[in-house]
Structure formats: structure tokens, C-alpha cells
Amino acid sequence: MAKLTGELIGKVFRTSASEPSQLLELSAVSHVVAISIMIVLPTLVFPIGHAEDDIYDPTSIQPWHFNAACNFLSSLYNAKLGLLSETLGNHTYWISSDNLLAERALELCPSTSALAQSINMTIRSCCGLGYDYLHEVILNKSVPTLIRDGNPPVVIANSTIGRLFNGVTPLQNGGNYTVLWEVHNQTGILHDTDYGDMAAYNATELEHEGRHDLAMRDIRILEGIDYQGGMDDRNGIVDKAYNASTGYQTYKTALYILALARTHTDIPWWIEDRLFNMQRSNGGFYTAYNASGFPIPGSQQNAETTAIAILTIASLPPVPVRLALSVDCDVLKQVAETRVAVANPTGGHEWLNVSAYWDGVRFDVQPIIAEPPGGTVALILSKSLVPDVLKNYNVTVIAGNTTKTSIISGSYLWFCQYGSLVLLISLPIAAVGVLVCLRKAARMRKTRSGSDKSVTLEESLRDASRIVDKPRLRNHEFPSSLTRF
């Protein structure tokens, strides 16, 4: 390569072959150029590949939360009755709010969409749409802003007294059961100034009606002024029903966040943190927690709290994730950057469900958390392999609600892995070659310089001798024309 480079350089500069010292200098330069080409060429000929733009899907937010919650809700399903029970092992079934909200929550997961349809058909078989003048506001349906009490609930079925649900006997069901329907049409009034969930429901409904100023009045009841004087004490909702022994109610925390999201109000990271921390590994959400953010002893996971929590998370401003790809030889690095709460300039934190696939094979990746006040989440995915130089590798990374697919050249990975060894061997050889060429060129230049001086002196003396020793012209050597003259 050095020889070829030297010839090319010689042609470009029209170097004469009779100037060996210059050729040696060009040879030395050609070594340097050759090594430079060896370093640069692979990045030009074997590029790292290309990456698609980040695919951003605002409807696909936090798939881990949804999938886990859907699995939990599915575990509550009783195929005999076609409804979800209140809790695991419980035989009480609520048309509303449990099944009304769970139906919509299950629609968020493709794997449970058929189950959601089954629940919808069951509700319609007894109770129309299942609306109760309150909870359907979460589903963007209008409700009265003057919220009435829902107690006592309507008894749809009670097998212990022979009142069956769609003819299902206790024997068929595996035990007695009760089906209830909470309908808020009683005479008592639930005031928004007394109960945090009522303030959240009111704010959500008023915003839905386009009365933003009135909706913000209920938001102020919840958060106060600069988070002072409201029901939010930076842990949860402290209202008339609050009791330190029973803790903060998770569903009220979720409804508070929902109202903030619907009214486009900044969501404090601490309250969002409390909600996410209440999701158990089985996907269900604990019903209550203490000031330290831990579940109250004896707290369970139930259908209502889990459904409200998941529908609230679905209402959050989408979490954009920017993915940048870089390759460090045999280690593939993906860096995910996220601002955890877009609508909250003070930041926050949230779990990211991160998964990565190398040619369809999934990496074993754990979710990474960004501590408040938000910022950057860094994730390194390592993949060691012997690359095939003729193959392109597909890498797909999914973080939060963003997907990026990259194509990496196998030839690039090969050079990245083994190029250092090639350079380690070739650079010393090239350096020695350059030094030898330069040294020979210097010697030849010195010899040529001395030779040029001696030849010049000799030629000068010879010319002088010719002038001094040349004999005079004889007459017979004169031209005939001059003789005649």
C-alpha cells in the first residue's frame, strides 16, 4: 500500500525518477499516508450502519406497569360469573367501580382485550353501561358536579338468599357470592372540600366541560398554594376521612394525579413517586401506605385501586425517551435520556421498562430509574460476539414509549475488535520504515550535495584550462575568405 501510495503521490507532483532522495522522502510520506488510510478507511468503507429515527408512540406508555396490572386483574376474573372479584380469593363482585374501570384498564393490554370485551358483555347483561354517576368521569364521560352518596349499594345478586347472577348457582361458582353496584344517586352529598377524591372527580369533570377556572378551584383544594394549605402533604391526600393508622389511600393519590394531568397542571414528582411505588411485583397496587411510602401492614391489592392507578398512568403526559447509539468494539452501548415528567419542570422519576434485541434475541436488561429531579438515564447493553464481516446486525431498543432500530455493519465490528491488533503490529513496522527511508534520503541528499560541488569545481578548472592553454591560430587555419582578403 505504501508503494502504491508513493507512486500515486509521485505522479501527482510529477516527481522525476532521477531524484532518488525525493523518492525516498515520498516513500516515507507514503507510509504515513498508508497508515492514515488504514485507520480512516474502515470507518468509510465499513460504516457503523444507520439508525431509524426514534419511534415515539404516546399511547404506549410504561408497558411494564400495564402488562403487570393486566395480569393481576386477569387473576381476579371469575369465568363463571364473567366478572372480577374485589380481591384475590374474595367472593364479592362490584359492577362499579371495580369491573367498570377494570374493563377499560384491560383494554390497554393486547393480551387481555378479549377479557375486557367479556366483562363488558356481562355488565350489559344486568346493568346497562354500568355507569354510577361518578367513576365514569375517569372514562371521559360526564357526571354531575354535585356528587351524591353511593351507599347503600344496589344488590344485584346474593346467592346466600337464592338471588343468583345470570343463573349461576353456588355449586357452579364454587361457593356463595355477592354482586353489588355502587350508584351515586342517594340523598347525601359528598363535598369536594371534605374529600380529596371528590375534589379530584369534580376537577376532572369541570375540565371535561371546558370550565377550566372552576376546575382549578378544586385543584387548589388539593394542592393548596405552592403546595401549602392543601390536602396534599407531599405524601398523599389528608382529608376528612384520613386516619394515620389506616394511612394514605392509594386510589386518592391516583385520582389527584389524574386531575392534575387532565387540567394540564404540573405533577409533583413526590406524589407520582408514591403511586408507582405502590405497585407490587404481581402487578396489583396496594390500597394504602404510610408517610415513608411503605404499604400499611395488612394492605391488599384490589381491583378498584389497580384499575384507577393504571388508568391514571395512562393519562400522564407521555414520557419521551431519546436513544443514541454508539459502539465500543465488542460492547454495544445504548444511552436513554428522559425527562421523567414532561409537564413538571421540577422533574421527577419513574421506572422505565427497557428491553433490547440483538438480531431478535433479547438482552437480559433490568429497568433503570432516574432519581429526582429527573435528567438522564444511562443504560449499557453488552453483547460480545465474533462478528461476521459480511453480515449486518439489527439492534432494537425499547425504552419507555420509544423504540429505536439500528443496523450495525459486521465488518465495522470486525475492524473494531481486531483493528487494534492490526494497528499494533503495523504501526511499529511503518514507523521503522519511515525512519529508515528518511535516514537514507538524508544520506543521499548529503552525498548528492557534495558530489555536485566537486563536479562544479572540476568543470570550472577544465574550462579555465581550455582558455589558457589553447594555441594561437595559424595563418593556414584562417578561413580562405580572410586569406584572400
Secondary structure, DSSP 8 states (H G I E B T S, - for coil): -HHHHHHHHHHHTT--TT-HHHHHHHHHHHHHHHHHHHHHHHHHHS--EEE---EE-TT---HHHHHHHHHHHHHTEETTTTEE-SBTT--EEEIIIIIHHHHHHHTTSGGGHHHHHHHHHHHHHHHTT---SSGGGGGT----SS-B---S-EEEEEGGGTB-BTTB-HHHHTS--EEEE----SS-B--TTT-HHHHHHHHHHHHHTT-HHHHHHHHHHHH-BTTBSSSB-SSSB--TT-BTTTBEEHHHHHHHHHHHHHTT----HHHHHHHHHTB-TTS-BBSEE-TTS-B-TT--BBHHHHHHHHHHHHHS----EEEEEEEETTEEEEEEEE-S-TT-TT----B--EEEEETTEE------B--TT-EEEEEE--------TT-EEEEEEEETTEEEEEEEEHHHHHHHHHHHHHHHHHHHHHHHHHHHHHHHHHHHHHHHHHHHHHHHHHHHHHHHHHHHH-----GGGS-HHHHH-
